[in-house]
């Protein structure tokens, strides 16, 4: 695959001062501006993260969540910041059963967890950053007040829920339908109420303290105990909204839920692979499934197979099926047997299950002799909202990998649009500074199409609780105070013990497939960052989705049509149900690296909005 003149859509950036790569050029430019003005990687990532809330409101929002992996040059270690909020105290299995629900709705107020992004960003800023709150929030306030250019995908997203907003979610109509209509692509879209919210937080913080740390603490109080928390609690308790169940429901979040939560710093989970140490979040998220795939693949000669050969795609896909089956059986905000799941004896036995043909079964393992327990799954190919609640009428529960389908011109069949199967996603930002600090962050949630706007704040709540199972005794069962098993999964890797790569992608369940593909292309294909990002990618939909309505598609593999047709034919011969997508449709990867004397970066061309910047 590697060649001296491999085509890329843009160069791999190389320099020695700083690099920022993200899913939107405004965020990347914002982060670089912070570095140019003396801020460090942590200041830059926080400023970029808040801009993403404004620039990509269909992909993340102020009430979402953010997991972060970072390398502190001062600490000489990788740390995890958990900005994933928890289920409300009232969110019990009995409460949902009493509402006649067996799956958490994908939209509306019932699926809200404590909004963790604000706390996560501010914890990183306080502990490792140098800038004041007002300075890191200034770019986001600027864009919220003056407006951002409306991406075609923002307009498309709002169009899908226009009738819902007009007829049901009227507070959202006031924010996202200026003049009563869908904003045109290329027009300016502002959110002055959100700007006012952030301005008030800054004003209260500065009134409370003259010090940077005191202001950050006061800002957290304003959000989790003050006027923001009060508005969230009142909205949840006093309003009801149509959701994907087809019914109208209020929310469960209270002021006590917000006040009792705080972001935390944890040790990452790691795995050593071919001289590299990959770091991920704990199994309260899906992150360790990346490591399980590496543990399985360590027994194969992927370099000898050749990156993107039929043998390679088959082997990587079958390993993903086994790893994600374990995710379903074992992962959650509980005691997870990670040591056994990553051990070589366990993986040697699992590896033996990978044959020459595609598996159509969901096969979790028995780490340490424990018996796996899978949730009772919805029927295969389950898709769409519950009867009586179309996506147009009840919002969009999953912005990550939903396919936009249109009638085929001749046959009347539904086909995936040629410009890409992925509509939406989440967001991602990577930063490395001249000191060697590095950040990988994947903010998401609080999507404009998923929960009605709180009118006094300018944003809606998140819907991450849809990732809980409403079944007893599972690691990811709904429990008050538990974190949902999020798909948000930033990645970090050391090479020969030194910090090397911060990387990630939007994409829900696909995050720890597309990121694995990038990593393997670097390690086994000898590609540079941009080549690995641009290379044709693939993923499987074999296992249950983390999003409402939790369906699965056994044996299905999505590949970009740039993949060699002979490889596609061979995969089909081996029993894979291959669905060929648009040529530039899967994944929105970005990455920054420390490589010898240089800092490097690459960003994704898919979707025509991701950019890397640096010098």
C-alpha positions, 0 to 999 in steps of 0.5 A, a space after each residue: 500500500 505504501 508508495 513514494 507518491 501516495 496521493 493525499 488530499 492535503 500534506 501532512 503538516 510538519 513543524 516545531 511550534 504547535 499543531 491543532 487538528 479538529 473536525 472544524 476549521 474554526 476550532 482548529 484556527 481558534 486552538 492555534 490562535 491560543 498557542 500563538 498567544 502563549 497558551 499551552 495545549 490544554 488552553 488551546 483544546 478548551 478554547 477549541 472545544 467550546 467553539 465546536 459547540 457553536 460551529 457544529 451544534 448538530 454534533 455537540 452542545 454545551 450540555 454534552 459530555 467529553 472524555 479527554 486523554 492528555 500527556 502533561 510534559 510536567 507530569 510525564 504521564 498520560 491522564 484521563 479526564 472524565 467529563 461524562 455525566 451520570 444518570 439522575 437519582 430518579 433514573 431507575 429501571 422501575 421508573 422506566 418500566 412504569 412508563 411502559 418503556 423497555 428502551 430509553 428513548 433516543 431523544 427528549 428529556 428522559 435520556 438526559 444525564 448530568 451535562 459533563 462537558 463543562 466540568 471536564 473542560 474546566 477541570 483540565 483547564 484548572 489543573 494543566 492550563 494557564 489561561 483564564 476562563 474569560 480568555 478561553 470562552 471569548 472565541 465561542 462567545 464571539 461566534 455565538 453572538 456574531 454567527 458561524 457559517 451554516 454547513 450544508 449538514 447543519 441545514 440538512 439536520 435542521 430540515 429533518 426536524 423542522 416540522 417537529 420544531 414547529 409543531 412540538 419543540 417550539 423552543 428549538 424552533 426559536 433558536 434553530 429556525 431563524 425567521 421560521 425557516 431552515 437556515 440556508 447553507 452558507 448563511 450565518 447562524 447565531 445563538 445570542 442566548 448561548 452567548 449571554 449564558 457564557 457571558 453571565 458565567 464569566 461575569 459571575 466568576 470574575 465577581 467571585 474571585 480575582 484569581 484564575 483558579 477561583 474564577 474557574 471554581 465559581 464558574 463550575 458553581 454557576 453551572 452545577 449549583 447556580 443559574 444554569 443548574 436551576 434552569 435545567 432542573 426547572 425545565 426538566 420538572 415542569 415541561 414535557 416533550 415528544 420523544 422517540 417513544 411516541 409519547 411526551 415525557 418530562 425529565 428526571 434531572 434535578 439540581 441535586 443531581 448536578 450539584 453532586 457530580 464533578 469531573 474526575 481524573 483517572 489512570 488510562 487503560 493501556 496495552 503494548 503493541 509492537 513497541 507502542 503503548 496505546 492508552 484509552 479511557 476505562 470501560 465506563 466507555 467503549 475505549 478498551 475495545 480498541 485494546 482488545 482488538 490489538 490483543 487479538 491482532 497481535 497474533 497475526 502478521 498484518 504487515 505481511 498480509 498488506 494493509 487493506 488486502 482481503 486477508 487484512 480486512 477480514 482479520 481486522 473485521 473478525 477481531 472487531 466482532 469478538 472485541 465488541 461482543 465482549 463490550 456488550 457482555 462486560 463493559 459498564 460503569 462497574 467492576 470489569 475484568 480488564 486484566 483477563 480480557 487483555 491477557 494473552 491466554 484469553 486472547 489466544 483462545 479467542 483468536 482461535 475463533 477467527 476462521 477463513 469465513 465471516 462469523 454471523 454470531 455474537 460471541 462474547 468470551 468468558 474471562 477468568 471463567 466468568 459466564 457472559 451475559 448479553 442483553 436481550 437484543 432487539 431484532 436484527 436490522 431494527 432501525 428507526 423510532 418506535 411506531 407512531 414516532 418517525 424520526 422527523 416527528 420525534 427528533 434524531 437520537 443518533 447523529 453518528 452513523 445514520 444514513 441519509 437515503 434517497 429514492 434511486 432514480 430508476 428503481 425506486 429503491 433506497 440508496 445511500 447518497 454518494 457524498 457519504 453514508 455518515 450524516 452527523 457524527 460527533 466532534 474531535 480535537 487534537 493538540 500538541 504544543 512546543 513544550 510537548 503537551 498533547 491532548 486528544 478529546 472527543 466532545 459530543 452530546 447535546 445535539 440540536 436535533 435530540 432535545 428541546 432547547 432550554 429557552 433561558 440558556 440557548 441549548 438542549 440537554 444530552 441524551 447519553 442515557 439511551 446507552 443504558 439497558 433497561 434490563 436487570 443485572 447487566 454491566 451497562 444496566 441503568 442505575 442512578 449515579 452510573 455513567 452510561 457506557 459511552 461510545 466517545 473514545 479519544 486515543 493516545 499512543 506512546 512509542 518506545 515509551 515516549 509520547 507519540 500520537 494523539 488521535 480520534 474520530 467521531 462516529 459512535 460505535 465506529 470510533 474504535 474501528 476507524 481509529 484502529 484502522 488509522 493506528 494499524 496503517 501507521 504501524 503496519 503500512 508505514 504511512 504518514 498521518 495524512 496518508 493513513 487518514 485519507 486511506 480507504 476505510 471500513 467498519 462492521 455493524 455486526 454488534 448491537 448499536 449503542 443508540 436507540 433503538 439498539 439494533 444490529 446487522 450481523 455480518 454487515 461490513 461497510 467499505 468505501 468504494 475506493 477499496 480495491 474491487 477485488 478485495 470486496 469480491 473476496 470479502 463477499 466470497 468469505 461470507 461478509 455482507 459488504 455494503 459499498 459506501 461513497 468514496 469519501 464517506 467513512 470516518 472523520 479522523 484527525 491526529 497530531 504527533 511528536 516525531 523526533 525533532 518535529 511535531 506533525 498533524 493531519 485532518 480528515 477531508 471527508 465532509 469538507 470541514 476538518 482541518 489541521 493547522 500548525 507551524 
